[in-house]
């Protein structure tokens, strides 16, 4: 599961996890556990913190798959970071990619609102969107988003007003039920 920050992927990943009876591995939750271990703000941790957290996230995915545990894995990674793990996942099984799509301004606004409503978020993640807004009053869009693109079954989900396609169609897509799911793009 991927998409811009604020695109709705965490909420959708949780819903799919419940409906499919699969564990949900969130990169942000792994990061929060890491920050908790040290008990200091994100920006007080070593510069390689995100790299360390990404490696733990990737290794956890692979260890679960090696143990024959299917899962939902969710992160706001762009193609470059996903390319470090997707080929390894493909060696262990069939991944399905769900990309939450939302325009840059709306996702940035949602991301900012989440950060402003949860003061702990800045402690754990050092969200630049919140920092820029507090400093300048301006909404930061975070630049272009290069969605993951691999030769795997891929479903793009609009999250501007609910989910299109709907959750049942997304579940069927992930279950590999092509006759009941919407047509996927590769």
C-alpha positions in Angstrom: 0.0 0.0 0.0 1.5 3.3 -1.0 0.6 6.9 -1.8 1.4 10.4 -0.9 1.4 11.4 2.8 -2.2 12.3 3.7 -3.6 10.2 0.8 -5.6 7.8 3.1 -3.4 4.8 2.8 -3.0 4.1 6.5 -6.8 4.1 7.0 -7.3 1.9 3.9 -4.5 -0.4 5.0 -6.2 -0.9 8.4 -9.5 -1.6 6.8 -8.0 -4.2 4.4 -6.1 -5.8 7.3 -9.3 -6.3 9.2 -11.3 -7.5 6.2 -8.6 -9.9 5.0 -7.5 -11.0 8.5 -3.9 -10.1 7.8 -1.4 -8.3 10.0 -0.9 -4.7 9.0 2.7 -3.4 9.0 2.9 0.3 9.0 6.2 2.0 8.4 5.1 5.0 10.5 4.3 2.7 13.4 7.8 1.0 13.1 9.2 4.5 13.2 7.2 5.4 16.3 8.5 2.3 18.1 12.1 3.2 17.2 11.7 6.8 18.5 10.1 5.4 21.7 13.1 3.2 22.3 15.3 6.3 22.5 12.8 8.6 24.2 13.9 11.7 22.3 12.4 13.7 19.5 12.8 12.5 15.9 15.2 15.4 15.0 17.5 14.5 18.0 18.2 11.0 16.6 21.1 10.2 14.4 20.9 11.3 10.7 20.5 7.7 9.5 17.4 7.1 11.6 15.0 6.8 8.6 17.4 4.4 6.8 17.6 2.2 9.9 13.8 2.2 10.3 13.3 1.5 6.6 15.7 -1.5 6.9 13.8 -2.9 9.9 10.5 -2.4 8.0 11.8 -4.2 4.9 13.4 -7.1 7.0 10.1 -7.5 8.9 8.2 -7.8 5.7 10.6 -10.4 4.4 10.7 -12.4 7.6 6.9 -12.6 7.7 6.8 -13.7 4.1 9.5 -16.3 4.7 7.4 -17.6 7.6 4.4 -17.9 5.2 2.6 -15.0 6.8 0.7 -12.8 4.3 0.4 -9.2 5.3 -0.6 -5.7 4.4 2.5 -3.4 4.3 2.0 0.3 4.1 4.4 3.2 3.6 4.4 6.6 1.8 7.5 5.5 -0.2 8.1 6.5 -3.8 9.2 4.1 -6.5 12.9 4.4 -5.6 12.5 3.1 -2.1 9.9 0.4 -3.0 12.4 -0.8 -5.6 14.7 -1.9 -2.8 12.1 -4.5 -1.5 9.5 -5.4 -4.2 11.9 -7.6 -6.2 12.7 -9.5 -3.0 9.0 -9.8 -2.2 8.4 -11.2 -5.7 10.9 -14.0 -5.0 8.7 -15.1 -2.0 5.2 -14.7 -3.5 2.8 -12.6 -5.4 2.6 -9.0 -4.3 -0.4 -6.8 -5.0 0.2 -3.1 -5.1 -2.6 -0.7 -4.0 -1.8 3.0 -4.6 -3.9 5.6 -3.0 -4.2 8.6 -5.3 -5.0 12.1 -4.3 -4.0 15.5 -5.7 -0.9 17.1 -4.1 -2.8 20.0 -2.4 -5.5 17.9 -0.8 -3.1 15.3 0.5 -0.8 18.0 1.8 -3.8 19.6 3.6 -4.8 16.3 5.1 -1.3 15.6 6.2 -1.0 19.1 7.8 -4.3 18.7 9.6 -3.2 15.3 11.0 0.0 16.8 12.2 -1.7 19.8 13.8 -4.3 17.7 15.5 -1.7 15.3 16.9 1.2 17.1 18.6 2.9 13.8 19.2 3.3 13.3 15.4 5.9 16.0 15.2 7.8 14.4 18.1 7.9 11.0 16.3 8.2 12.0 12.6 9.5 15.6 12.4 6.9 16.3 9.7 8.2 19.1 7.5 4.7 20.0 6.4 3.8 21.1 10.0 7.2 22.8 10.5 6.9 24.9 7.3 3.3 25.8 8.1 4.2 26.9 11.7 7.1 28.9 10.3 5.5 30.5 7.2 1.8 29.9 7.3 2.2 28.2 3.9 1.0 24.8 2.9 4.0 22.7 1.6 3.1 20.2 -1.1 6.3 18.2 -0.7 7.2 18.0 -4.4 6.3 15.5 -7.0 5.3 11.9 -6.1 6.8 9.1 -8.1 4.3 6.3 -7.5 5.6 2.7 -7.4 5.4 1.1 -10.8 6.3 -2.6 -11.1 5.2 -5.5 -13.2 2.8 -6.7 -10.5 -1.0 -6.5 -10.2 -1.6 -2.9 -9.3 -4.8 -1.1 -8.4 -5.1 2.7 -8.2 -7.6 3.9 -5.7 -9.0 7.5 -5.7 -9.3 8.7 -2.1 -10.7 12.1 -2.8 -14.2 11.2 -1.6 -14.2 7.7 0.0 -12.6 5.0 -2.1 -13.1 4.5 -5.8 -13.1 1.6 -6.4 -14.9 0.6 -3.2 -13.5 -1.4 -0.4 -15.2 -4.7 -1.5 -13.6 -4.4 -4.9 -10.2 -3.6 -3.4 -10.6 -6.7 -1.1 -11.4 -8.9 -4.2 -8.5 -7.5 -6.1 -6.1 -8.4 -3.2 -7.7 -11.8 -2.9 -6.9 -12.3 -6.6 -10.5 -12.7 -7.6 -10.3 -11.1 -11.1 -13.9 -12.0 -12.0 -15.2 -10.1 -9.0 -12.7 -7.2 -8.9 -12.3 -4.2 -11.0 -9.9 -4.4 -13.9 -6.4 -3.8 -12.5 -3.6 -2.0 -14.2 0.0 -3.3 -14.4 
